[in-house]
Amino acid sequence: MAFMVMNPKTPSNDNRSKRYVYRCLAIASLLALGSQSVSSAFAEFQALDRIVAIVNEDVVMSSELEEQVSALIKQMQRGQQQIPARTAIESQMLDKLIQDRLQLDIGKRAGVQISDTELNQALTDTAQKQGLTLDQFVSYAHQDGLTLSKLRQQFKKDMVVARVQQAMVNRRIEITEQEIDNFLSSEEGKFMSSPDVNVGHILIRLSSSATEQVKAEAFAKAEALQRRLTEGEDFKQLALVNSAGPNALKGGDLDWRKTTQLPALFTQALDQLEPGQVSETLHSDAGLHLLKLYERRGGGEQLIEQTEVRHILLKTNEIRTEDQTRKLIASLREQALANDNFASLARQHSDDTGSALKGGNLGWSMPGQFVPEFEKAISELEIGTISEPILTQFGWHIIEVTGHRKQDFSSEILRNQATNQLRQRKYAEELQVWMEEIRTEAFIDIKS
């Protein structure tokens, strides 16, 4: 999701401090209505709760800090983790709350919204990752002192923070073609791009100092085993009985390996084999080898099935509620079905300006390119059929699949993998730099 945030002029520290004092006096004045004086009312208010930090126009209260610290300690206890000193936890938690305030403020100004559908899915996914049902997950949250309402509120905040980070940090990252080329040429890049192979191995020992007769016997044995394997005998059984390799008791299985993890002699031989085939006898300083290629994945030609898709997107806005938006997208679907005018309707109504001018056409896509709800709808559609209205984080869609094809994306996939690898490295570093920048630019007053 892309959005722009205009940097407002940062109020001076004096002005912020004045506003903070005025707010406190206003609260005290309201409490003072009746028989209490301003000073006694304010003292009672401070006794109930207190401000532990001022963050721009917002505050962090001691009750919130205590609630978060207590919940974290309970989680640690349940996970049987070693618990550090409470003061250390409080310091770290206060720092997180301050950073969250700054990022939530950016999200608010940018209009970042989390729908109930997205929130429910996030809760369900988190529960599943922990091997729990949603009810069990909520029950654990209750044990940590979080009601369902507070749990949902916390998840929503975390999701807004994550979106703000992704949008603000990703636009600071640039990956050049030269960087990709350099990465792919490095040892790490070669390792990443090399195919995986599932291999069986038989080793027949043969010392370099062996007599000619011993060498001849070893070669004869290897050639006999190779013939038997070619005729269909079980590789694992022969390896178990004849191999001197460390994996003999496992039927000679080397399991899945990157080809760059294998000796060059092995790699060259395996490159010539199809799955199920056995190599010729290979000779190295360690002895004689027979290899069987069970499976290969990655590397070489990678045919990917692409889908050509078009859609109409409607978003809720100030003049159209979500219910009205849902009804309108359903109406557009009926019109498209009746009049075969999907492209025309997309040009007139779609809120996706990028595709609207092209009749809603999103071009050829690969699996994983769209958000899960959109992907699921695509996978269930036949060519020429129009989906029921689909809700995603972007709004309501109707989708039509207009074609399928298979393309070789070996090079593109490899470069995309390299780009993602480089982006992840830069992201972690740039995130810390960005967070430090917004903290430096903010007015933060931590109370002792």
ABEGO torsion letter per residue (X at the ends): XBBBBBBBBBBBAAAAAAAAAAAAAAAAAAAABEABBAAAAAAAAAAABBBABBBEABBBBAAAAAAAAAAAAAAAAAAGBBBBBAAAAAAAAAAAAAAAAAAAAAAAAAGBBBBAAAAAAAAAAAAAAAGBBAAAAAAAAAAAGBBAAAAAAAAAAAAAAAAAAAAAAAAABBBBAAAAAAAAABAAAAAAABBBBBBBBBBBBBBAABBAAAAAAAAAAAAAAAAAAAAGBBAAAAAAAABABAAAAAGGBAEBBBAAABBAAAAAAAAABBBGBBBBBBBBAAEBBBBBBABBBEEEBBBBBBBBBBBBBBBBBAABBAAAAAAAAAAAAAAAAAAGAAAAAAAAABABAAAAAAGGBAEBBBBGABBAAAAAAAAABBBGBBBBBBBBAAEBBBBBBABBBBBBAAAAAAAAAAAAAAAAAAAAAAAAAAAAAAAAABBBBBBX
